[in-house]
Amino acid sequence: MSELEFKSGDLVKFSIHCSFAFGEILEVNTNKKHTVYLIRSILDGMQYLKDEKSFLKISSTEEILEYILGK
């Protein structure tokens, strides 16, 4: 388990195809060995399954807005 607790509704920055995207955690699935997160991309609506090593929690929406606006 990671030090941070992630839950549904959290905004995250996640790795995808040698780049990154922003998304919202839709669902958290945990078993004895693994936790997997269903994340929906903010830009295109695609859904991805990721583990917590693949993303970072976003503390504000400013970083997302800067990315979308290209700044």
PyMOL Python script that loads the backbone (N, CA, C, O; Angstrom):
from pymol import cmd

cmd.read_pdbstr("""\
ATOM      1  N   MET A   1       0.833  -1.194   0.000  1.00  0.00           N
ATOM      2  CA  MET A   1       0.000   0.000   0.000  1.00  0.00           C
ATOM      3  C   MET A   1       0.873   1.250   0.000  1.00  0.00           C
ATOM      4  O   MET A   1       1.971   1.242   0.556  1.00  0.00           O
ATOM      5  N   SER A   2       0.407   2.283  -0.598  1.00  0.00           N
ATOM      6  CA  SER A   2       1.142   3.536  -0.623  1.00  0.00           C
ATOM      7  C   SER A   2       0.839   4.338   0.632  1.00  0.00           C
ATOM      8  O   SER A   2      -0.112   4.049   1.358  1.00  0.00           O
ATOM      9  N   GLU A   3       1.674   5.363   0.877  1.00  0.00           N
ATOM     10  CA  GLU A   3       1.473   6.215   2.039  1.00  0.00           C
ATOM     11  C   GLU A   3       0.215   7.057   1.884  1.00  0.00           C
ATOM     12  O   GLU A   3      -0.472   7.333   2.868  1.00  0.00           O
ATOM     13  N   LEU A   4      -0.089   7.466   0.666  1.00  0.00           N
ATOM     14  CA  LEU A   4      -1.278   8.276   0.424  1.00  0.00           C
ATOM     15  C   LEU A   4      -2.492   7.381   0.250  1.00  0.00           C
ATOM     16  O   LEU A   4      -2.397   6.282  -0.298  1.00  0.00           O
ATOM     17  N   GLU A   5      -3.606   7.853   0.711  1.00  0.00           N
ATOM     18  CA  GLU A   5      -4.857   7.133   0.506  1.00  0.00           C
ATOM     19  C   GLU A   5      -5.596   7.779  -0.657  1.00  0.00           C
ATOM     20  O   GLU A   5      -5.879   8.977  -0.627  1.00  0.00           O
ATOM     21  N   PHE A   6      -5.905   7.004  -1.665  1.00  0.00           N
ATOM     22  CA  PHE A   6      -6.644   7.496  -2.813  1.00  0.00           C
ATOM     23  C   PHE A   6      -8.069   6.974  -2.729  1.00  0.00           C
ATOM     24  O   PHE A   6      -8.300   5.847  -2.293  1.00  0.00           O
ATOM     25  N   LYS A   7      -9.030   7.804  -3.151  1.00  0.00           N
ATOM     26  CA  LYS A   7     -10.435   7.403  -3.090  1.00  0.00           C
ATOM     27  C   LYS A   7     -11.165   7.909  -4.328  1.00  0.00           C
ATOM     28  O   LYS A   7     -10.638   8.734  -5.075  1.00  0.00           O
ATOM     29  N   SER A   8     -12.355   7.419  -4.537  1.00  0.00           N
ATOM     30  CA  SER A   8     -13.179   7.878  -5.656  1.00  0.00           C
ATOM     31  C   SER A   8     -13.366   9.385  -5.565  1.00  0.00           C
ATOM     32  O   SER A   8     -13.585   9.935  -4.486  1.00  0.00           O
ATOM     33  N   GLY A   9     -13.277  10.039  -6.714  1.00  0.00           N
ATOM     34  CA  GLY A   9     -13.442  11.486  -6.773  1.00  0.00           C
ATOM     35  C   GLY A   9     -12.140  12.256  -6.736  1.00  0.00           C
ATOM     36  O   GLY A   9     -12.125  13.439  -7.076  1.00  0.00           O
ATOM     37  N   ASP A  10     -11.024  11.615  -6.327  1.00  0.00           N
ATOM     38  CA  ASP A  10      -9.730  12.297  -6.313  1.00  0.00           C
ATOM     39  C   ASP A  10      -9.286  12.595  -7.739  1.00  0.00           C
ATOM     40  O   ASP A  10      -9.483  11.781  -8.641  1.00  0.00           O
ATOM     41  N   LEU A  11      -8.685  13.766  -7.937  1.00  0.00           N
ATOM     42  CA  LEU A  11      -8.090  14.117  -9.221  1.00  0.00           C
ATOM     43  C   LEU A  11      -6.632  13.697  -9.197  1.00  0.00           C
ATOM     44  O   LEU A  11      -5.922  13.939  -8.221  1.00  0.00           O
ATOM     45  N   VAL A  12      -6.188  13.063 -10.283  1.00  0.00           N
ATOM     46  CA  VAL A  12      -4.825  12.549 -10.337  1.00  0.00           C
ATOM     47  C   VAL A  12      -4.190  12.853 -11.688  1.00  0.00           C
ATOM     48  O   VAL A  12      -4.876  13.072 -12.686  1.00  0.00           O
ATOM     49  N   LYS A  13      -2.858  12.861 -11.689  1.00  0.00           N
ATOM     50  CA  LYS A  13      -2.063  12.957 -12.916  1.00  0.00           C
ATOM     51  C   LYS A  13      -1.482  11.561 -13.100  1.00  0.00           C
ATOM     52  O   LYS A  13      -0.819  11.049 -12.198  1.00  0.00           O
ATOM     53  N   PHE A  14      -1.718  10.937 -14.252  1.00  0.00           N
ATOM     54  CA  PHE A  14      -1.275   9.554 -14.428  1.00  0.00           C
ATOM     55  C   PHE A  14      -0.491   9.362 -15.713  1.00  0.00           C
ATOM     56  O   PHE A  14      -0.665  10.097 -16.685  1.00  0.00           O
ATOM     57  N   SER A  15       0.382   8.353 -15.699  1.00  0.00           N
ATOM     58  CA  SER A  15       1.204   8.056 -16.868  1.00  0.00           C
ATOM     59  C   SER A  15       0.389   7.271 -17.886  1.00  0.00           C
ATOM     60  O   SER A  15      -0.413   6.401 -17.549  1.00  0.00           O
ATOM     61  N   ILE A  16       0.632   7.620 -19.155  1.00  0.00           N
ATOM     62  CA  ILE A  16      -0.069   6.946 -20.247  1.00  0.00           C
ATOM     63  C   ILE A  16       0.749   7.105 -21.529  1.00  0.00           C
ATOM     64  O   ILE A  16       1.076   8.225 -21.920  1.00  0.00           O
ATOM     65  N   HIS A  17       1.073   6.011 -22.172  1.00  0.00           N
ATOM     66  CA  HIS A  17       1.762   6.016 -23.469  1.00  0.00           C
ATOM     67  C   HIS A  17       2.963   6.960 -23.486  1.00  0.00           C
ATOM     68  O   HIS A  17       3.044   7.826 -24.357  1.00  0.00           O
ATOM     69  N   CYS A  18       3.888   6.813 -22.552  1.00  0.00           N
ATOM     70  CA  CYS A  18       5.110   7.624 -22.466  1.00  0.00           C
ATOM     71  C   CYS A  18       4.827   9.106 -22.244  1.00  0.00           C
ATOM     72  O   CYS A  18       5.675   9.946 -22.543  1.00  0.00           O
ATOM     73  N   SER A  19       3.686   9.426 -21.739  1.00  0.00           N
ATOM     74  CA  SER A  19       3.315  10.805 -21.448  1.00  0.00           C
ATOM     75  C   SER A  19       2.500  10.798 -20.161  1.00  0.00           C
ATOM     76  O   SER A  19       2.668   9.917 -19.318  1.00  0.00           O
ATOM     77  N   PHE A  20       1.618  11.780 -20.013  1.00  0.00           N
ATOM     78  CA  PHE A  20       0.754  11.816 -18.845  1.00  0.00           C
ATOM     79  C   PHE A  20      -0.577  12.434 -19.208  1.00  0.00           C
ATOM     80  O   PHE A  20      -0.715  13.086 -20.242  1.00  0.00           O
ATOM     81  N   ALA A  21      -1.554  12.223 -18.348  1.00  0.00           N
ATOM     82  CA  ALA A  21      -2.888  12.795 -18.513  1.00  0.00           C
ATOM     83  C   ALA A  21      -3.453  13.075 -17.126  1.00  0.00           C
ATOM     84  O   ALA A  21      -2.905  12.636 -16.115  1.00  0.00           O
ATOM     85  N   PHE A  22      -4.546  13.804 -17.097  1.00  0.00           N
ATOM     86  CA  PHE A  22      -5.236  14.084 -15.845  1.00  0.00           C
ATOM     87  C   PHE A  22      -6.551  13.329 -15.837  1.00  0.00           C
ATOM     88  O   PHE A  22      -7.186  13.158 -16.878  1.00  0.00           O
ATOM     89  N   GLY A  23      -6.953  12.883 -14.668  1.00  0.00           N
ATOM     90  CA  GLY A  23      -8.200  12.151 -14.585  1.00  0.00           C
ATOM     91  C   GLY A  23      -8.788  12.145 -13.189  1.00  0.00           C
ATOM     92  O   GLY A  23      -8.214  12.679 -12.240  1.00  0.00           O
ATOM     93  N   GLU A  24      -9.942  11.528 -13.096  1.00  0.00           N
ATOM     94  CA  GLU A  24     -10.658  11.387 -11.832  1.00  0.00           C
ATOM     95  C   GLU A  24     -10.771   9.906 -11.506  1.00  0.00           C
ATOM     96  O   GLU A  24     -11.107   9.102 -12.375  1.00  0.00           O
ATOM     97  N   ILE A  25     -10.495   9.546 -10.271  1.00  0.00           N
ATOM     98  CA  ILE A  25     -10.657   8.159  -9.840  1.00  0.00           C
ATOM     99  C   ILE A  25     -12.148   7.864  -9.730  1.00  0.00           C
ATOM    100  O   ILE A  25     -12.869   8.527  -8.984  1.00  0.00           O
ATOM    101  N   LEU A  26     -12.602   6.865 -10.479  1.00  0.00           N
ATOM    102  CA  LEU A  26     -14.005   6.469 -10.453  1.00  0.00           C
ATOM    103  C   LEU A  26     -14.265   5.367  -9.438  1.00  0.00           C
ATOM    104  O   LEU A  26     -15.308   5.340  -8.785  1.00  0.00           O
ATOM    105  N   GLU A  27     -13.302   4.459  -9.315  1.00  0.00           N
ATOM    106  CA  GLU A  27     -13.522   3.272  -8.489  1.00  0.00           C
ATOM    107  C   GLU A  27     -12.189   2.754  -7.965  1.00  0.00           C
ATOM    108  O   GLU A  27     -11.173   2.829  -8.657  1.00  0.00           O
ATOM    109  N   VAL A  28     -12.193   2.233  -6.749  1.00  0.00           N
ATOM    110  CA  VAL A  28     -11.009   1.638  -6.135  1.00  0.00           C
ATOM    111  C   VAL A  28     -11.320   0.176  -5.837  1.00  0.00           C
ATOM    112  O   VAL A  28     -12.292  -0.129  -5.145  1.00  0.00           O
ATOM    113  N   ASN A  29     -10.494  -0.727  -6.361  1.00  0.00           N
ATOM    114  CA  ASN A  29     -10.672  -2.167  -6.134  1.00  0.00           C
ATOM    115  C   ASN A  29      -9.433  -2.714  -5.438  1.00  0.00           C
ATOM    116  O   ASN A  29      -8.320  -2.573  -5.945  1.00  0.00           O
ATOM    117  N   THR A  30      -9.624  -3.337  -4.278  1.00  0.00           N
ATOM    118  CA  THR A  30      -8.509  -3.842  -3.484  1.00  0.00           C
ATOM    119  C   THR A  30      -8.717  -5.311  -3.159  1.00  0.00           C
ATOM    120  O   THR A  30      -9.816  -5.740  -2.806  1.00  0.00           O
ATOM    121  N   ASN A  31      -7.621  -6.083  -3.288  1.00  0.00           N
ATOM    122  CA  ASN A  31      -7.620  -7.439  -2.753  1.00  0.00           C
ATOM    123  C   ASN A  31      -6.419  -7.538  -1.815  1.00  0.00           C
ATOM    124  O   ASN A  31      -5.831  -6.510  -1.478  1.00  0.00           O
ATOM    125  N   LYS A  32      -6.042  -8.721  -1.389  1.00  0.00           N
ATOM    126  CA  LYS A  32      -4.969  -8.870  -0.401  1.00  0.00           C
ATOM    127  C   LYS A  32      -3.621  -8.339  -0.883  1.00  0.00           C
ATOM    128  O   LYS A  32      -2.827  -7.852  -0.078  1.00  0.00           O
ATOM    129  N   LYS A  33      -3.357  -8.425  -2.174  1.00  0.00           N
ATOM    130  CA  LYS A  33      -2.032  -8.064  -2.682  1.00  0.00           C
ATOM    131  C   LYS A  33      -2.001  -6.767  -3.484  1.00  0.00           C
ATOM    132  O   LYS A  33      -0.959  -6.113  -3.529  1.00  0.00           O
ATOM    133  N   HIS A  34      -3.088  -6.378  -4.108  1.00  0.00           N
ATOM    134  CA  HIS A  34      -3.058  -5.263  -5.047  1.00  0.00           C
ATOM    135  C   HIS A  34      -4.245  -4.322  -4.857  1.00  0.00           C
ATOM    136  O   HIS A  34      -5.325  -4.721  -4.422  1.00  0.00           O
ATOM    137  N   THR A  35      -4.001  -3.062  -5.198  1.00  0.00           N
ATOM    138  CA  THR A  35      -5.079  -2.085  -5.311  1.00  0.00           C
ATOM    139  C   THR A  35      -5.040  -1.546  -6.731  1.00  0.00           C
ATOM    140  O   THR A  35      -3.988  -1.112  -7.201  1.00  0.00           O
ATOM    141  N   VAL A  36      -6.168  -1.568  -7.415  1.00  0.00           N
ATOM    142  CA  VAL A  36      -6.270  -1.085  -8.787  1.00  0.00           C
ATOM    143  C   VAL A  36      -7.320   0.015  -8.820  1.00  0.00           C
ATOM    144  O   VAL A  36      -8.361  -0.080  -8.170  1.00  0.00           O
ATOM    145  N   TYR A  37      -7.029   1.059  -9.588  1.00  0.00           N
ATOM    146  CA  TYR A  37      -7.901   2.224  -9.663  1.00  0.00           C
ATOM    147  C   TYR A  37      -8.439   2.383 -11.078  1.00  0.00           C
ATOM    148  O   TYR A  37      -7.680   2.310 -12.044  1.00  0.00           O
ATOM    149  N   LEU A  38      -9.735   2.597 -11.202  1.00  0.00           N
ATOM    150  CA  LEU A  38     -10.353   2.918 -12.482  1.00  0.00           C
ATOM    151  C   LEU A  38     -10.364   4.438 -12.576  1.00  0.00           C
ATOM    152  O   LEU A  38     -10.988   5.115 -11.759  1.00  0.00           O
ATOM    153  N   ILE A  39      -9.666   4.969 -13.583  1.00  0.00           N
ATOM    154  CA  ILE A  39      -9.504   6.413 -13.744  1.00  0.00           C
ATOM    155  C   ILE A  39     -10.098   6.836 -15.078  1.00  0.00           C
ATOM    156  O   ILE A  39      -9.856   6.190 -16.097  1.00  0.00           O
ATOM    157  N   ARG A  40     -10.877   7.923 -15.083  1.00  0.00           N
ATOM    158  CA  ARG A  40     -11.429   8.489 -16.320  1.00  0.00           C
ATOM    159  C   ARG A  40     -10.626   9.730 -16.667  1.00  0.00           C
ATOM    160  O   ARG A  40     -10.482  10.639 -15.849  1.00  0.00           O
ATOM    161  N   SER A  41     -10.103   9.763 -17.892  1.00  0.00           N
ATOM    162  CA  SER A  41      -9.348  10.913 -18.374  1.00  0.00           C
ATOM    163  C   SER A  41     -10.264  12.124 -18.494  1.00  0.00           C
ATOM    164  O   SER A  41     -11.385  12.018 -18.993  1.00  0.00           O
ATOM    165  N   ILE A  42      -9.785  13.265 -18.038  1.00  0.00           N
ATOM    166  CA  ILE A  42     -10.572  14.496 -18.111  1.00  0.00           C
ATOM    167  C   ILE A  42     -10.704  14.983 -19.549  1.00  0.00           C
ATOM    168  O   ILE A  42     -11.754  15.499 -19.932  1.00  0.00           O
ATOM    169  N   LEU A  43      -9.646  14.823 -20.352  1.00  0.00           N
ATOM    170  CA  LEU A  43      -9.664  15.378 -21.706  1.00  0.00           C
ATOM    171  C   LEU A  43     -10.487  14.576 -22.703  1.00  0.00           C
ATOM    172  O   LEU A  43     -11.214  15.157 -23.509  1.00  0.00           O
ATOM    173  N   ASP A  44     -10.386  13.235 -22.663  1.00  0.00           N
ATOM    174  CA  ASP A  44     -11.082  12.456 -23.697  1.00  0.00           C
ATOM    175  C   ASP A  44     -12.125  11.475 -23.156  1.00  0.00           C
ATOM    176  O   ASP A  44     -12.805  10.817 -23.943  1.00  0.00           O
ATOM    177  N   GLY A  45     -12.265  11.364 -21.842  1.00  0.00           N
ATOM    178  CA  GLY A  45     -13.278  10.487 -21.261  1.00  0.00           C
ATOM    179  C   GLY A  45     -12.929   9.008 -21.253  1.00  0.00           C
ATOM    180  O   GLY A  45     -13.710   8.192 -20.763  1.00  0.00           O
ATOM    181  N   MET A  46     -11.763   8.648 -21.790  1.00  0.00           N
ATOM    182  CA  MET A  46     -11.344   7.241 -21.791  1.00  0.00           C
ATOM    183  C   MET A  46     -11.100   6.782 -20.359  1.00  0.00           C
ATOM    184  O   MET A  46     -10.744   7.585 -19.496  1.00  0.00           O
ATOM    185  N   GLN A  47     -11.293   5.487 -20.108  1.00  0.00           N
ATOM    186  CA  GLN A  47     -11.090   4.933 -18.777  1.00  0.00           C
ATOM    187  C   GLN A  47      -9.880   4.007 -18.786  1.00  0.00           C
ATOM    188  O   GLN A  47      -9.654   3.266 -19.743  1.00  0.00           O
ATOM    189  N   TYR A  48      -9.103   4.063 -17.699  1.00  0.00           N
ATOM    190  CA  TYR A  48      -7.872   3.292 -17.580  1.00  0.00           C
ATOM    191  C   TYR A  48      -7.811   2.629 -16.215  1.00  0.00           C
ATOM    192  O   TYR A  48      -8.273   3.196 -15.225  1.00  0.00           O
ATOM    193  N   LEU A  49      -7.240   1.425 -16.158  1.00  0.00           N
ATOM    194  CA  LEU A  49      -6.953   0.761 -14.892  1.00  0.00           C
ATOM    195  C   LEU A  49      -5.483   1.005 -14.571  1.00  0.00           C
ATOM    196  O   LEU A  49      -4.609   0.721 -15.389  1.00  0.00           O
ATOM    197  N   LYS A  50      -5.214   1.529 -13.383  1.00  0.00           N
ATOM    198  CA  LYS A  50      -3.845   1.854 -12.986  1.00  0.00           C
ATOM    199  C   LYS A  50      -3.622   1.458 -11.539  1.00  0.00           C
ATOM    200  O   LYS A  50      -4.570   1.346 -10.761  1.00  0.00           O
ATOM    201  N   ASP A  51      -2.347   1.246 -11.178  1.00  0.00           N
ATOM    202  CA  ASP A  51      -2.018   1.085  -9.765  1.00  0.00           C
ATOM    203  C   ASP A  51      -1.456   2.412  -9.260  1.00  0.00           C
ATOM    204  O   ASP A  51      -1.193   3.317 -10.052  1.00  0.00           O
ATOM    205  N   GLU A  52      -1.271   2.531  -7.939  1.00  0.00           N
ATOM    206  CA  GLU A  52      -0.873   3.825  -7.387  1.00  0.00           C
ATOM    207  C   GLU A  52       0.534   4.250  -7.791  1.00  0.00           C
ATOM    208  O   GLU A  52       0.894   5.410  -7.594  1.00  0.00           O
ATOM    209  N   LYS A  53       1.342   3.346  -8.350  1.00  0.00           N
ATOM    210  CA  LYS A  53       2.670   3.714  -8.826  1.00  0.00           C
ATOM    211  C   LYS A  53       2.590   4.503 -10.128  1.00  0.00           C
ATOM    212  O   LYS A  53       3.576   5.116 -10.537  1.00  0.00           O
ATOM    213  N   SER A  54       1.438   4.497 -10.778  1.00  0.00           N
ATOM    214  CA  SER A  54       1.272   5.115 -12.091  1.00  0.00           C
ATOM    215  C   SER A  54       0.731   6.533 -12.043  1.00  0.00           C
ATOM    216  O   SER A  54       0.575   7.164 -13.089  1.00  0.00           O
ATOM    217  N   PHE A  55       0.436   7.057 -10.840  1.00  0.00           N
ATOM    218  CA  PHE A  55      -0.147   8.395 -10.799  1.00  0.00           C
ATOM    219  C   PHE A  55       0.178   9.141  -9.517  1.00  0.00           C
ATOM    220  O   PHE A  55       0.650   8.562  -8.539  1.00  0.00           O
ATOM    221  N   LEU A  56      -0.089  10.443  -9.546  1.00  0.00           N
ATOM    222  CA  LEU A  56       0.109  11.347  -8.415  1.00  0.00           C
ATOM    223  C   LEU A  56      -1.199  12.048  -8.119  1.00  0.00           C
ATOM    224  O   LEU A  56      -1.974  12.327  -9.033  1.00  0.00           O
ATOM    225  N   LYS A  57      -1.453  12.335  -6.860  1.00  0.00           N
ATOM    226  CA  LYS A  57      -2.650  13.080  -6.481  1.00  0.00           C
ATOM    227  C   LYS A  57      -2.437  14.555  -6.814  1.00  0.00           C
ATOM    228  O   LYS A  57      -1.347  15.091  -6.615  1.00  0.00           O
ATOM    229  N   ILE A  58      -3.474  15.202  -7.316  1.00  0.00           N
ATOM    230  CA  ILE A  58      -3.431  16.619  -7.655  1.00  0.00           C
ATOM    231  C   ILE A  58      -4.039  17.400  -6.493  1.00  0.00           C
ATOM    232  O   ILE A  58      -5.135  17.085  -6.030  1.00  0.00           O
ATOM    233  N   SER A  59      -3.317  18.422  -6.025  1.00  0.00           N
ATOM    234  CA  SER A  59      -3.814  19.186  -4.879  1.00  0.00           C
ATOM    235  C   SER A  59      -4.748  20.314  -5.291  1.00  0.00           C
ATOM    236  O   SER A  59      -5.536  20.793  -4.476  1.00  0.00           O
ATOM    237  N   SER A  60      -4.667  20.746  -6.553  1.00  0.00           N
ATOM    238  CA  SER A  60      -5.563  21.813  -7.016  1.00  0.00           C
ATOM    239  C   SER A  60      -5.848  21.615  -8.500  1.00  0.00           C
ATOM    240  O   SER A  60      -5.164  20.853  -9.182  1.00  0.00           O
ATOM    241  N   THR A  61      -6.852  22.302  -8.979  1.00  0.00           N
ATOM    242  CA  THR A  61      -7.204  22.196 -10.397  1.00  0.00           C
ATOM    243  C   THR A  61      -6.367  23.129 -11.263  1.00  0.00           C
ATOM    244  O   THR A  61      -6.471  23.072 -12.488  1.00  0.00           O
ATOM    245  N   GLU A  62      -5.541  23.986 -10.665  1.00  0.00           N
ATOM    246  CA  GLU A  62      -4.724  24.921 -11.447  1.00  0.00           C
ATOM    247  C   GLU A  62      -3.802  24.198 -12.416  1.00  0.00           C
ATOM    248  O   GLU A  62      -3.660  24.618 -13.564  1.00  0.00           O
ATOM    249  N   GLU A  63      -3.175  23.119 -11.969  1.00  0.00           N
ATOM    250  CA  GLU A  63      -2.273  22.366 -12.836  1.00  0.00           C
ATOM    251  C   GLU A  63      -3.025  21.792 -14.033  1.00  0.00           C
ATOM    252  O   GLU A  63      -2.498  21.779 -15.145  1.00  0.00           O
ATOM    253  N   ILE A  64      -4.243  21.321 -13.818  1.00  0.00           N
ATOM    254  CA  ILE A  64      -5.060  20.784 -14.905  1.00  0.00           C
ATOM    255  C   ILE A  64      -5.427  21.887 -15.888  1.00  0.00           C
ATOM    256  O   ILE A  64      -5.322  21.696 -17.099  1.00  0.00           O
ATOM    257  N   LEU A  65      -5.854  23.034 -15.384  1.00  0.00           N
ATOM    258  CA  LEU A  65      -6.223  24.152 -16.257  1.00  0.00           C
ATOM    259  C   LEU A  65      -5.032  24.632 -17.074  1.00  0.00           C
ATOM    260  O   LEU A  65      -5.177  24.924 -18.261  1.00  0.00           O
ATOM    261  N   GLU A  66      -3.855  24.718 -16.457  1.00  0.00           N
ATOM    262  CA  GLU A  66      -2.655  25.123 -17.191  1.00  0.00           C
ATOM    263  C   GLU A  66      -2.353  24.139 -18.316  1.00  0.00           C
ATOM    264  O   GLU A  66      -1.972  24.549 -19.413  1.00  0.00           O
ATOM    265  N   TYR A  67      -2.519  22.851 -18.053  1.00  0.00           N
ATOM    266  CA  TYR A  67      -2.276  21.833 -19.071  1.00  0.00           C
ATOM    267  C   TYR A  67      -3.266  21.969 -20.225  1.00  0.00           C
ATOM    268  O   TYR A  67      -2.871  21.937 -21.390  1.00  0.00           O
ATOM    269  N   ILE A  68      -4.543  22.119 -19.904  1.00  0.00           N
ATOM    270  CA  ILE A  68      -5.579  22.227 -20.934  1.00  0.00           C
ATOM    271  C   ILE A  68      -5.384  23.481 -21.775  1.00  0.00           C
ATOM    272  O   ILE A  68      -5.556  23.450 -22.994  1.00  0.00           O
ATOM    273  N   LEU A  69      -5.026  24.585 -21.124  1.00  0.00           N
ATOM    274  CA  LEU A  69      -4.844  25.853 -21.828  1.00  0.00           C
ATOM    275  C   LEU A  69      -3.487  25.957 -22.507  1.00  0.00           C
ATOM    276  O   LEU A  69      -3.239  26.911 -23.245  1.00  0.00           O
ATOM    277  N   GLY A  70      -2.602  24.989 -22.269  1.00  0.00           N
ATOM    278  CA  GLY A  70      -1.314  24.968 -22.937  1.00  0.00           C
ATOM    279  C   GLY A  70      -0.290  25.916 -22.366  1.00  0.00           C
ATOM    280  O   GLY A  70       0.599  26.370 -23.087  1.00  0.00           O
ATOM    281  N   LYS A  71      -0.393  26.229 -21.085  1.00  0.00           N
ATOM    282  CA  LYS A  71       0.574  27.149 -20.468  1.00  0.00           C
ATOM    283  C   LYS A  71       1.651  26.401 -19.756  1.00  0.00           C
ATOM    284  O   LYS A  71       2.549  27.013 -19.179  1.00  0.00           O
TER     285      LYS A  71
END
""", "prot")
cmd.dss("prot")
cmd.show_as("cartoon", "prot")
cmd.util.cbc("prot")
cmd.orient("prot")
